[in-house]
């Protein structure tokens, strides 16, 4: 992994993936280009706006609000497409994706699609600070405070053993398609642990929730912004300090993750259009608390994304007006 971020494996590569990947929220399939895409809009008319939705609820919150404003304030026809990260970037060159609304670093993808292929451009920061790391439930950090230092993890490895960890301590990661530094970290820090995948963000949350309630031994990959932290304030384990370049070689990573300034990426064609949707994306910025509020509406309160966005937009009209001025 070149960028050491919360990216996704692309299992297969090439444009053909776009035609076979996932079904879009609006019923469109990736590979079916929407007529009158945002990238080809003219004279300030919005037309269609193709917005990628990567599979974690924080991103879904961003996308819900941007889509709601695009539809209700700008008159756009928004198609949200459920795509993993690298697959979404492939759509920039075909016109199938206009915008990625929450990007976690991805220097490798920026080089490929922005620098080399020139099919995409950066569209500014989201305002969110992204933090990735290893976390334990609060009860565990309180009863064993030294466990928050990676140097002491081997002392407790047997407490984290599960039927899936092969006699080692279990380090729980998320979706099996997530690419993280964790396997390299376990190896390079000589930890008696094995990375095991929970299967999804939801499964990861459920495991941490249960661990706190029942005082179970769990250590796992997690990240912020994330609404769940307000319910169960997980405690971050201190890994070796991040220094610029310490994660340059994926096989040799032995340091913590950096703090990420999350940003937005759009297709070059979309950026050159005079679509008001592009200006919305470029101007869109909010805080971790904003995102967590909308994410909680979706994940906990079980509101439809559009309803969650509507509730937040109506309570934050001044902020929204600044995006579309």
Secondary structure, DSSP 8 states (H G I E B T S, - for coil): --S-SSEE--SS-STHHHHHS-B-TTS-BTTS--TT-GGG--TT---EEEEEE-SSHHHHHHHHHHHHHHHHTT--EEEEEE--HHHHHHTTTTTS--EEEEE---HHHIIIIIIIS--EEEEEEEEEEEEEEEEE-HHHHHH-GGGGBGGGGGGGGGGGB-TTTTTSEEEEES-TTEE-SHHHHHHHTT-SEEEEE-SSHHHHHHHHHHHHHHT---EEEEEES-GGGGTS--EE-B-S---TTTTSSGGG--S---EEEEEEEEEHHHHHS--HHHHHHHH----HHHHHHHHHHHHTS---HHHHHHHHHHH-HHHHHHH--
